[in-house]
């Protein structure tokens, strides 16, 4: 699995490179700014790009802007952005195309190697990975608004775990439910959020996007 890293701090960039290589990834590029990131993706065609939201020269939103451009120009490359803080506008923008292969993690999550490696693999394989802290803060602000008001408390719990990128089996284990019960809850979520099945959209991503935009 081929990876490009964009991180301006050399110590963290080198640490991520070693961590990923130690866990079987092929790091084909490790750069410090958005321009170099886009050039590396264009040349190397990686499976996933790991991108700091704030990159030189202004350290505002260069990283996430580059990530959004990559979603458009290189949809075959998954994008996992990392940030010091919860910034829900960026999470919404990354998910707005309704496709999978996207993640948003807080940098503190990198310290848990197993969780971080699992998130990178999941995103690279077309899934999603939203940091639990991101999900918790967004849900606490939005559960009484918009289409989420139609969901039961259990359905909101299931949607929260979907947002983190959990599989049906993972959700079942966390909530002590059968996989069949989880599937029924997810079907109800899709119905209440008016998300019909299509060949072009990733309904789990659209469900997460629905609460981010509500």
N, C-alpha and C positions, 0 to 999 in steps of 0.2 A: 504494500500500500504506500503510494508516493505522497509526500507531504512537503508543502512550502510553508515557512514560518515568516511572519512579518511582525517584528518586535524591536522597538528602538533601544531598549536596555540590553546591552551586550551580555550581562551576566544571566538574565532571564532567557535571552535568545539561545545562548550556549547550553543552559540547563535544559531547556525544552528539547533542543536537538539531541542531547545525550539521553534524556529520558525516553524519547520516542524511539531512538535507535536501539536502546536496550530492550524495548518491548516489540521489536520486530518491524518497525516502520522504516521506510527508506526516505530520509529527509534529503530532498533534492535541491533545496534552496532555503537559506536563512538570511533575511534582509532586514533593513532598518527603516524603510520608508515606503509610502504607497506606490510611488513610481517604480521602484525596484520590485515591489510585489507584483504589479501587473505585468512587468516584463518577465519575471520568473514564471508566472503562470502561463503566459503566452508561449514561452520557450519549452517549459518542462511538462506542461499538461498534467499537473498532479491530480490525485484523487480528492485531496482536501487541502484547503488553505486555512491556516490558523492565524488570525489577524487581531492585533491590538486595535481597539477602537480609536485611540488617540496616537497619531504618528506625526513625525516632523513634516513640515516646518512649524506649524502653529500648535500642534498637540491638541486640536479640538475634535474634529470628526473626520480627518483624512482617512483613517483606517476603515471606518464603516462606509464612507462614500466609495472607497475603492472596492470594498466587499460587495456593495450593491451593484456597482458596474460589472464586477466579475460574474455576478448572478445572471446578468444579461448577456455578456459577451462570451462567457465560458460556462454555460449551464451544467456541463459535465463535471465541473469541479465543485465539490461541496465546500461550504464556508462555515467555519467555527470562529466566532469573534469572542474576544476576552476583554473584560473591563474591570476597573477597580470598583465601579459603582453600578447601581441599578438605573438604567436609562431606558424607560419603556418605549420611547419614541423610536429608538434605534432597533429594538426588538421587533416592533411593528413593521418598520420599513423592510427589514430583512425577510420577514415572513410574507410580505404583501403579494408575492407572485403565486402563492398557493402551492408551491412545490416543496418537496422534502429536501434533505441534504443541507440542513442549516442548524446552527446552534449558537447559543449565547451563554457564556459562563463567566462568573466572577473569578478573578485571579486567585482568590483564596482556594477555589476548588482544585487548582492545579496541585496543591499540596497533598491531596488524596490521589495518589498515583493510579490506583485501580479505577476509581470513578472517572478520572480524566481520560485515561486510555480507553475506557469503555465508551465515553462520550465521543471521542475522536472516531472510533470505529463505527459507531452508530450513525454519526453524521455522514461519514464517508460512504456508507452503504445506503444512503438515501433517507435516513430517519431524521429525527429532530432531537435536540438536547438543550433544554432551557434550564438554567440554574434553579434549584429549588428556592433560593432566596428571591430570585426574580419573580418566580411564579407566586410565591407567598405574598409578596408586596403588591403585585398586580391584582391578585384575587381579592385581597383584603379591601382594595379600593373599589372594585368593580362588581362584586357579586350581586349587588342589589340593583344593578343597572341593566338596561337593554335586554337583549335576548337571554342573558344569564338568569334573569328573574324567573324564567319558566322552568329552570332546572331544579330538581330536588337536591337536598344537601348531599346525598350519596352520589348523584350524577356530577355535582360540582367537584367532589373528591376525586372521582374518576377522571374528569377533565383536567384537574390539576396534575394528576400523575401522567396523563397523556402529554401534557405540556412539557413535563420533564423528559419525555422521550421513552417512558416505560412501555414495554410490550404488554399485551393482554395478560400473559402469564405473570409478569412482574407486578401488574396492578392487582391481580387476584391474590398474590402472595402478600402484598403490603396490606390490603384491606380484609384479608382472610375471607375471600369469596371464591366461588368456583369460576373457572374461565368462562363457562356458559353464562353465569350471572353478569360477569363483566361485559361480555359481548352484547347482552340485552341492554345494559346501561348505555353502552356506546351507541347502539342503534337508536335508543331514545334521544341521546344527545344530538345525533345527526338529524333526527326528525325535528326536534324542537328548535334547532338552529337553522333548519331548512337547508340542509346540505345533501342534495341528491347525489347518488353515485354516478360518476362520469369516468371516462378513460383518460382525461387530461389533468384532473385535479387530485391533490392529496388531501382527503377529507380530514385526516387527523390534524394536518397543518392548518386547514381552513377553520376547524373548530377552535384551535388555539388563537388564530387570528381574530375570530369573532369576539372573543372576550377582550383581546387587546384593543380592539377598535370600539367596543361598546361604550 
